[in-house]
Amino acid sequence: MQQTLASIHPNAQIGKDVVIGPFVTIEEDVVIGDGTRIDANACILKGSRIGKNCHICSGAVIAGEPQDLKFRGEYSTAEIGDNTTIREFVTVNRGTASRGKTVVGNNCLIMAYSHIAHDCILKNNIIVANASQIAGEVEIDDFATIGGGTLMHQFSKIGPHVMIQGGSHINKDVPPYAVVGRIPTVFAGINLIGLRRRGFSAEQIEEIQNIYRILFNSGLNITEALNKIEAEVADSEEKRVIVEFIKSSDRGIVKGK
């Protein structure tokens, strides 16, 4: 471990080859994995669980108390997976009694000035661009990209491989593989570039497009469209992911154009 002028609680668990910059604060009940770098003036507060080979940049605050009036000081954590980068002045609050933890997964990039509120669950390979504000108990699935300045309502769910345009206001769930944007936010197509980069075949992409044509362009309501999709579209993993997401949505999904 390399550290200079940092305040490190003796009970903090610091892994091998961790680099800690000047004026960093690391409280008790903190675990930091091997090979992680903590830059100057970052605050790693009690309840932090940081994985291996992460980079926590200057001014970031991990495991700050939840900004939730229902919080009563209960024990909770903020957990950062392996190979994740938390850029300057990001705040990741720890959980409440609701879930007990806030999670940012592996291989994520959370850009400067973004906020991840209590009890959020961000899975793996997610990008959150600058100054996005993610409210409590939001769930974001694998390979989602959140454009800069996005405002996300509490309890919203974002499906896998989603692309959200910068400056969007998210108050409905965003189904898998979709691109959404504009104000008010609407479905604007599927994430063609992202899907191609991740190895989806032309046939898989065409099937996803066909499902969303039925969903948004057939003139049917959501229940009718789902019935038509289940009856007429061949079974596949992509169909299953889309249908299950929509059926499990409590807030309802974004509208078509």
C-alpha beads as a LAMMPS data file, in Angstrom:
LAMMPS data file: protein, C-alpha beads

257 atoms
256 bonds

1 atom types
1 bond types

-500.0 500.0 xlo xhi
-500.0 500.0 ylo yhi
-500.0 500.0 zlo zhi

Masses

1 110.0

Atoms # bond

1 1 1 0.000 0.000 0.000
2 1 1 1.227 3.467 -0.900
3 1 1 -0.282 6.444 0.916
4 1 1 0.643 10.034 1.711
5 1 1 -0.998 12.344 4.281
6 1 1 -4.147 10.220 4.312
7 1 1 -6.414 9.483 7.284
8 1 1 -6.904 5.707 7.408
9 1 1 -8.777 3.968 10.212
10 1 1 -6.704 1.083 11.607
11 1 1 -9.606 -1.331 11.180
12 1 1 -10.044 -0.648 7.464
13 1 1 -9.155 -3.653 5.305
14 1 1 -6.808 -2.516 2.547
15 1 1 -5.715 -5.010 -0.117
16 1 1 -2.356 -5.408 -1.832
17 1 1 -0.889 -2.767 -4.137
18 1 1 -3.517 -0.178 -3.230
19 1 1 -2.452 3.415 -3.923
20 1 1 -3.954 6.084 -1.661
21 1 1 -3.434 9.753 -2.495
22 1 1 -2.985 12.708 -0.140
23 1 1 -5.814 13.870 2.126
24 1 1 -7.932 10.785 1.488
25 1 1 -10.253 9.760 4.340
26 1 1 -10.868 6.045 4.878
27 1 1 -13.156 5.204 7.813
28 1 1 -13.644 1.968 9.729
29 1 1 -15.739 -0.860 8.276
30 1 1 -14.204 -0.330 4.830
31 1 1 -12.887 -3.014 2.487
32 1 1 -10.727 -2.065 -0.523
33 1 1 -9.595 -4.736 -2.976
34 1 1 -6.149 -5.337 -4.431
35 1 1 -4.772 -2.940 -7.006
36 1 1 -7.288 -0.156 -6.421
37 1 1 -6.259 3.502 -6.615
38 1 1 -7.825 6.208 -4.424
39 1 1 -6.990 9.739 -5.570
40 1 1 -6.526 12.872 -3.461
41 1 1 -9.371 14.117 -1.267
42 1 1 -11.672 11.157 -1.862
43 1 1 -13.791 10.030 1.107
44 1 1 -14.314 6.304 1.596
45 1 1 -16.806 6.151 4.450
46 1 1 -17.946 3.333 6.697
47 1 1 -19.870 0.658 4.852
48 1 1 -17.769 0.969 1.683
49 1 1 -16.930 -2.233 -0.172
50 1 1 -14.646 -1.525 -3.118
51 1 1 -13.455 -4.274 -5.436
52 1 1 -10.157 -4.976 -7.166
53 1 1 -8.446 -2.697 -9.673
54 1 1 -10.896 0.168 -9.219
55 1 1 -10.095 3.847 -9.607
56 1 1 -11.787 6.284 -7.232
57 1 1 -11.000 9.823 -8.395
58 1 1 -10.521 13.057 -6.485
59 1 1 -13.416 14.336 -4.426
60 1 1 -15.589 11.241 -4.789
61 1 1 -17.598 10.185 -1.726
62 1 1 -18.473 6.504 -1.328
63 1 1 -21.038 5.324 1.259
64 1 1 -22.339 8.685 2.398
65 1 1 -25.530 8.487 4.460
66 1 1 -28.732 8.116 2.425
67 1 1 -30.626 11.301 1.625
68 1 1 -33.865 9.640 2.662
69 1 1 -36.062 10.926 5.481
70 1 1 -36.966 7.311 6.365
71 1 1 -33.329 6.491 7.138
72 1 1 -32.840 5.873 10.867
73 1 1 -29.139 5.079 10.987
74 1 1 -29.539 1.379 10.211
75 1 1 -26.489 -0.569 9.086
76 1 1 -26.014 -0.622 5.320
77 1 1 -23.306 -0.657 2.656
78 1 1 -22.258 0.807 -0.679
79 1 1 -20.604 -1.816 -2.863
80 1 1 -18.402 -1.151 -5.901
81 1 1 -17.424 -4.100 -8.113
82 1 1 -14.083 -4.907 -9.725
83 1 1 -12.484 -2.774 -12.466
84 1 1 -14.906 0.112 -11.956
85 1 1 -13.975 3.773 -12.281
86 1 1 -15.673 6.441 -10.157
87 1 1 -14.729 9.854 -11.522
88 1 1 -14.350 13.215 -9.780
89 1 1 -16.974 14.286 -7.221
90 1 1 -19.283 11.337 -7.775
91 1 1 -21.419 10.455 -4.745
92 1 1 -22.585 6.903 -4.060
93 1 1 -24.857 6.750 -1.003
94 1 1 -25.218 3.571 1.005
95 1 1 -28.492 1.679 1.355
96 1 1 -31.407 1.895 3.767
97 1 1 -33.593 -0.711 5.437
98 1 1 -35.291 -1.196 2.053
99 1 1 -32.425 -3.168 0.474
100 1 1 -29.550 -2.666 2.868
101 1 1 -27.068 -1.805 0.146
102 1 1 -26.341 0.267 -2.919
103 1 1 -24.485 -1.608 -5.654
104 1 1 -22.389 -0.523 -8.634
105 1 1 -21.177 -3.611 -10.476
106 1 1 -18.059 -4.658 -12.355
107 1 1 -16.461 -2.769 -15.250
108 1 1 -18.604 0.328 -14.807
109 1 1 -17.707 3.963 -15.511
110 1 1 -19.486 6.595 -13.424
111 1 1 -18.475 10.006 -14.769
112 1 1 -17.872 13.225 -12.854
113 1 1 -20.515 14.867 -10.671
114 1 1 -23.014 12.016 -10.979
115 1 1 -25.069 10.845 -8.005
116 1 1 -26.095 7.264 -7.217
117 1 1 -28.715 7.341 -4.477
118 1 1 -29.593 4.833 -1.755
119 1 1 -30.489 1.255 -2.651
120 1 1 -29.765 1.594 -6.364
121 1 1 -28.631 -1.558 -8.128
122 1 1 -26.370 -0.999 -11.141
123 1 1 -25.214 -4.231 -12.734
124 1 1 -22.122 -4.644 -14.942
125 1 1 -20.534 -2.772 -17.867
126 1 1 -22.650 0.345 -17.309
127 1 1 -21.664 3.880 -18.307
128 1 1 -23.234 6.841 -16.479
129 1 1 -22.132 10.075 -18.126
130 1 1 -21.381 13.362 -16.376
131 1 1 -23.785 14.980 -13.922
132 1 1 -26.489 12.314 -14.134
133 1 1 -28.715 12.154 -11.071
134 1 1 -30.055 8.714 -10.207
135 1 1 -32.669 8.648 -7.453
136 1 1 -33.258 5.961 -4.851
137 1 1 -33.939 2.287 -5.656
138 1 1 -33.341 2.610 -9.390
139 1 1 -32.265 -0.604 -11.152
140 1 1 -29.999 -0.472 -14.226
141 1 1 -29.183 -3.677 -16.116
142 1 1 -26.004 -4.748 -17.925
143 1 1 -24.439 -2.670 -20.733
144 1 1 -26.773 0.309 -20.296
145 1 1 -25.435 3.744 -21.235
146 1 1 -26.890 6.786 -19.467
147 1 1 -26.279 10.095 -21.259
148 1 1 -24.962 13.127 -19.418
149 1 1 -27.328 15.195 -17.318
150 1 1 -29.998 12.498 -17.165
151 1 1 -32.507 12.803 -14.316
152 1 1 -33.904 9.458 -13.209
153 1 1 -36.980 9.096 -10.995
154 1 1 -36.880 6.788 -7.992
155 1 1 -37.855 3.138 -8.562
156 1 1 -37.260 3.378 -12.311
157 1 1 -35.917 0.289 -14.098
158 1 1 -33.567 0.379 -17.072
159 1 1 -33.232 -2.767 -19.188
160 1 1 -30.008 -4.260 -20.580
161 1 1 -28.265 -2.694 -23.599
162 1 1 -30.286 0.524 -23.309
163 1 1 -29.041 3.892 -24.558
164 1 1 -30.476 7.017 -22.902
165 1 1 -29.943 10.374 -24.614
166 1 1 -28.229 13.071 -22.565
167 1 1 -30.541 15.413 -20.702
168 1 1 -33.404 12.921 -20.576
169 1 1 -35.988 12.869 -17.788
170 1 1 -36.733 9.244 -16.926
171 1 1 -39.982 8.666 -15.036
172 1 1 -41.030 5.402 -16.706
173 1 1 -39.206 2.111 -17.160
174 1 1 -36.990 1.760 -20.242
175 1 1 -37.294 -1.669 -21.890
176 1 1 -34.310 -3.740 -23.073
177 1 1 -32.271 -2.824 -26.167
178 1 1 -34.038 0.522 -26.570
179 1 1 -32.817 4.019 -27.368
180 1 1 -34.832 6.723 -25.615
181 1 1 -34.624 10.492 -25.640
182 1 1 -36.392 13.833 -26.236
183 1 1 -38.533 15.663 -23.684
184 1 1 -40.889 14.125 -22.733
185 1 1 -38.843 10.952 -23.086
186 1 1 -40.014 8.500 -25.751
187 1 1 -38.825 5.324 -27.459
188 1 1 -36.653 6.293 -30.434
189 1 1 -35.589 2.921 -31.848
190 1 1 -33.284 0.131 -30.760
191 1 1 -29.632 0.428 -29.791
192 1 1 -28.261 -0.805 -33.119
193 1 1 -24.679 0.347 -32.622
194 1 1 -24.423 -1.085 -29.112
195 1 1 -25.950 -4.408 -30.132
196 1 1 -23.618 -4.779 -33.107
197 1 1 -20.589 -3.965 -30.967
198 1 1 -21.599 -6.684 -28.534
199 1 1 -21.950 -9.365 -31.155
200 1 1 -25.703 -9.544 -31.732
201 1 1 -26.420 -11.114 -35.125
202 1 1 -28.456 -9.477 -37.880
203 1 1 -31.209 -12.012 -37.190
204 1 1 -31.322 -11.177 -33.483
205 1 1 -31.450 -7.456 -34.222
206 1 1 -34.243 -7.926 -36.779
207 1 1 -36.259 -9.905 -34.239
208 1 1 -35.842 -7.164 -31.608
209 1 1 -36.947 -4.568 -34.190
210 1 1 -39.964 -6.664 -35.095
211 1 1 -41.002 -6.963 -31.438
212 1 1 -40.851 -3.195 -31.000
213 1 1 -42.765 -2.608 -34.244
214 1 1 -45.607 -4.664 -32.786
215 1 1 -45.297 -2.939 -29.428
216 1 1 -45.270 0.658 -30.655
217 1 1 -46.464 0.754 -34.285
218 1 1 -49.356 -1.696 -34.450
219 1 1 -51.985 0.510 -32.820
220 1 1 -52.450 -2.025 -30.032
221 1 1 -52.323 -1.288 -26.325
222 1 1 -49.494 -2.844 -24.320
223 1 1 -51.477 -5.905 -23.203
224 1 1 -52.729 -6.591 -26.734
225 1 1 -49.251 -6.080 -28.188
226 1 1 -47.696 -8.496 -25.684
227 1 1 -50.321 -11.119 -26.556
228 1 1 -49.528 -10.701 -30.250
229 1 1 -45.760 -10.907 -29.602
230 1 1 -46.133 -14.063 -27.529
231 1 1 -48.369 -15.671 -30.153
232 1 1 -46.553 -14.663 -33.331
233 1 1 -42.857 -14.120 -32.568
234 1 1 -40.620 -17.176 -32.363
235 1 1 -39.231 -17.954 -28.924
236 1 1 -35.761 -16.547 -28.200
237 1 1 -33.749 -15.096 -25.369
238 1 1 -34.349 -11.563 -26.688
239 1 1 -38.123 -12.092 -26.783
240 1 1 -38.078 -13.526 -23.261
241 1 1 -36.045 -10.600 -21.880
242 1 1 -38.332 -7.981 -23.436
243 1 1 -41.622 -9.635 -22.501
244 1 1 -40.590 -10.404 -18.916
245 1 1 -39.300 -6.855 -18.424
246 1 1 -42.547 -5.270 -19.597
247 1 1 -44.737 -7.649 -17.611
248 1 1 -42.769 -6.938 -14.426
249 1 1 -42.818 -3.142 -14.853
250 1 1 -44.608 -1.395 -11.995
251 1 1 -44.237 2.136 -13.400
252 1 1 -45.075 1.275 -16.996
253 1 1 -42.704 1.704 -19.913
254 1 1 -41.845 4.792 -21.958
255 1 1 -44.178 5.597 -24.853
256 1 1 -43.461 5.322 -28.545
257 1 1 -42.794 8.370 -30.678

Bonds

1 1 1 2
2 1 2 3
3 1 3 4
4 1 4 5
5 1 5 6
6 1 6 7
7 1 7 8
8 1 8 9
9 1 9 10
10 1 10 11
11 1 11 12
12 1 12 13
13 1 13 14
14 1 14 15
15 1 15 16
16 1 16 17
17 1 17 18
18 1 18 19
19 1 19 20
20 1 20 21
21 1 21 22
22 1 22 23
23 1 23 24
24 1 24 25
25 1 25 26
26 1 26 27
27 1 27 28
28 1 28 29
29 1 29 30
30 1 30 31
31 1 31 32
32 1 32 33
33 1 33 34
34 1 34 35
35 1 35 36
36 1 36 37
37 1 37 38
38 1 38 39
39 1 39 40
40 1 40 41
41 1 41 42
42 1 42 43
43 1 43 44
44 1 44 45
45 1 45 46
46 1 46 47
47 1 47 48
48 1 48 49
49 1 49 50
50 1 50 51
51 1 51 52
52 1 52 53
53 1 53 54
54 1 54 55
55 1 55 56
56 1 56 57
57 1 57 58
58 1 58 59
59 1 59 60
60 1 60 61
61 1 61 62
62 1 62 63
63 1 63 64
64 1 64 65
65 1 65 66
66 1 66 67
67 1 67 68
68 1 68 69
69 1 69 70
70 1 70 71
71 1 71 72
72 1 72 73
73 1 73 74
74 1 74 75
75 1 75 76
76 1 76 77
77 1 77 78
78 1 78 79
79 1 79 80
80 1 80 81
81 1 81 82
82 1 82 83
83 1 83 84
84 1 84 85
85 1 85 86
86 1 86 87
87 1 87 88
88 1 88 89
89 1 89 90
90 1 90 91
91 1 91 92
92 1 92 93
93 1 93 94
94 1 94 95
95 1 95 96
96 1 96 97
97 1 97 98
98 1 98 99
99 1 99 100
100 1 100 101
101 1 101 102
102 1 102 103
103 1 103 104
104 1 104 105
105 1 105 106
106 1 106 107
107 1 107 108
108 1 108 109
109 1 109 110
110 1 110 111
111 1 111 112
112 1 112 113
113 1 113 114
114 1 114 115
115 1 115 116
116 1 116 117
117 1 117 118
118 1 118 119
119 1 119 120
120 1 120 121
121 1 121 122
122 1 122 123
123 1 123 124
124 1 124 125
125 1 125 126
126 1 126 127
127 1 127 128
128 1 128 129
129 1 129 130
130 1 130 131
131 1 131 132
132 1 132 133
133 1 133 134
134 1 134 135
135 1 135 136
136 1 136 137
137 1 137 138
138 1 138 139
139 1 139 140
140 1 140 141
141 1 141 142
142 1 142 143
143 1 143 144
144 1 144 145
145 1 145 146
146 1 146 147
147 1 147 148
148 1 148 149
149 1 149 150
150 1 150 151
151 1 151 152
152 1 152 153
153 1 153 154
154 1 154 155
155 1 155 156
156 1 156 157
157 1 157 158
158 1 158 159
159 1 159 160
160 1 160 161
161 1 161 162
162 1 162 163
163 1 163 164
164 1 164 165
165 1 165 166
166 1 166 167
167 1 167 168
168 1 168 169
169 1 169 170
170 1 170 171
171 1 171 172
172 1 172 173
173 1 173 174
174 1 174 175
175 1 175 176
176 1 176 177
177 1 177 178
178 1 178 179
179 1 179 180
180 1 180 181
181 1 181 182
182 1 182 183
183 1 183 184
184 1 184 185
185 1 185 186
186 1 186 187
187 1 187 188
188 1 188 189
189 1 189 190
190 1 190 191
191 1 191 192
192 1 192 193
193 1 193 194
194 1 194 195
195 1 195 196
196 1 196 197
197 1 197 198
198 1 198 199
199 1 199 200
200 1 200 201
201 1 201 202
202 1 202 203
203 1 203 204
204 1 204 205
205 1 205 206
206 1 206 207
207 1 207 208
208 1 208 209
209 1 209 210
210 1 210 211
211 1 211 212
212 1 212 213
213 1 213 214
214 1 214 215
215 1 215 216
216 1 216 217
217 1 217 218
218 1 218 219
219 1 219 220
220 1 220 221
221 1 221 222
222 1 222 223
223 1 223 224
224 1 224 225
225 1 225 226
226 1 226 227
227 1 227 228
228 1 228 229
229 1 229 230
230 1 230 231
231 1 231 232
232 1 232 233
233 1 233 234
234 1 234 235
235 1 235 236
236 1 236 237
237 1 237 238
238 1 238 239
239 1 239 240
240 1 240 241
241 1 241 242
242 1 242 243
243 1 243 244
244 1 244 245
245 1 245 246
246 1 246 247
247 1 247 248
248 1 248 249
249 1 249 250
250 1 250 251
251 1 251 252
252 1 252 253
253 1 253 254
254 1 254 255
255 1 255 256
256 1 256 257
